[in-house]
Amino acid sequence: MTTKVLLTGASGMLGKMLFKELNVQKRYEVFTVSRTELKISDKHFINDIGDHNQLTQILRSCEPEIVINCAAYVNLDFCEKNQTQTSLLHQRAVSILSSYPSVQSLYYISTDSVFDGQSGNYDEEDLVNPLNYYALSKLHGESETLKKAKNGFIIRTNIFGFNSTAGKSLFEWAYQNLSTGNSINGFTNVFFNPLYVWNLSKMIISFMQMNCSTGIYNFASNQGISKYMFLFKIAEVFGFDTKLIKPIRLDISQMNAMRPLNTTLNTNKINNLGINVPNIDICIQNLYNDFKKDVTRV
Ligand SMILES: NC(=O)c1ccc[n+]([C@@H]2O[C@H](COP(=O)([O-])OP(=O)(O)OC[C@H]3O[C@@H](n4cnc5c(N)ncnc54)[C@H](OP(=O)(O)O)[C@@H]3O)[C@@H](O)[C@H]2O)c1
């Protein structure tokens, strides 16, 4: 017997990896959705899930028991300028997914940017204070999940990888510049503890197979790092000149959408569940290994 899973945002940086890893497990029948085609899936819906009618149609067609919601607009400036459209995807769609009768569990991929970044090392009980519309709308999606899903799980995270649909991801931008000898700026005052999308996908699947209580969970690597040091480590592992990374401080007064400075997440809760929380060096090494296998993707 397989369990029917609907994976939204399946063509994205995280969604594509999660799709591959879910299929390794023979226990799931995975349906996917995004607005563009996805050749690797033979049960793919090409739809805008911000459209109520299109989303309901998909749900009727597949009657999923589990939903993993990766769909999002991850460009902060886009979200700031297109708030209605953003809210339809980050909140309204989540409300519909959460309350659909066949859906027993909903896993909502959220973000570390629900915090204002004043202190860092945030645990699941800490007070949120989103600084921009992207983060606020993601928080609204969290609330819909917790209010309406039979079993709602919030996965707060930060990620890196390649194949981002929203243009170049942090890694892809760095790779393209460093590989052509261009210098890039690395913020010394911005801290996070991201996961490579493969590591996160494995962790999510382990989590799904545990009998956990509903609620909020932080998924991150085990130690905070500045964006500067992160890029430095990328350069080292990929064999680029580390002097191309210029240490600078982020001046948030220059940004359209405000950005938090230290969104590191405390991972004690998932650690106590027995989920293996990797360090950043292992994550970067995993990225390197995957990227080398498929360098044409960038
Ligand atoms: N990237 C990060 O740094 C980061 C950090 C923290 C948390 N997160 C969270 O992690 C999750 C995955 O992010 P990601 O980086 O993988 O994003 P991504 O690469 O931009 O992928 C987003 C996915 O959502 C789909 N999508 C967007 N609008 C849609 C719509 N109206 N209807 C249907 N599908 C739509 C996109 O496909 P189409 O464009 O083809 O529709 C794509 O498959 C998101 O929930 C995000 O909030 C990301």
The ligand as an ORCA input file, in Angstrom:
! r2SCAN-3c Opt
* xyz 0 1
  N      15.551     29.633     -1.026
  C      15.796     29.957      0.237
  O      16.843     30.529      0.540
  C      14.788     29.623      1.321
  C      15.114     29.954      2.656
  C      14.211     29.628      3.675
  C      13.021     28.985      3.360
  N      12.715     28.703      2.069
  C      11.428     28.054      1.778
  O      11.716     26.820      1.159
  C      10.679     26.496      0.216
  C      11.297     26.111     -1.115
  O      12.039     27.219     -1.617
  P      12.933     27.104     -2.947
  O      14.159     27.893     -2.735
  O      12.986     25.696     -3.379
  O      12.035     27.949     -3.953
  P      12.063     27.959     -5.566
  O      13.258     27.278     -6.105
  O      11.791     29.369     -5.979
  O      10.802     27.073     -5.902
  C       9.499     27.544     -5.670
  C       8.537     26.545     -6.263
  O       7.193     27.054     -6.127
  C       6.542     26.982     -7.415
  N       5.551     28.052     -7.492
  C       5.764     29.381     -7.342
  N       4.606     30.032     -7.496
  C       3.647     29.102     -7.748
  C       2.247     29.166     -7.995
  N       1.581     30.332     -8.015
  N       1.566     28.021     -8.221
  C       2.226     26.823     -8.223
  N       3.547     26.707     -7.965
  C       4.247     27.839     -7.747
  C       7.703     27.160     -8.406
  O       7.422     26.640     -9.688
  P       6.842     27.526    -10.900
  O       7.587     28.828    -10.889
  O       7.081     26.663    -12.087
  O       5.395     27.678    -10.602
  C       8.760     26.280     -7.748
  O       8.500     24.921     -8.036
  C       9.759     27.708      0.171
  O       8.616     27.449      0.925
  C      10.565     28.827      0.792
  O       9.739     29.769      1.440
  C      13.567     28.989      1.043
*
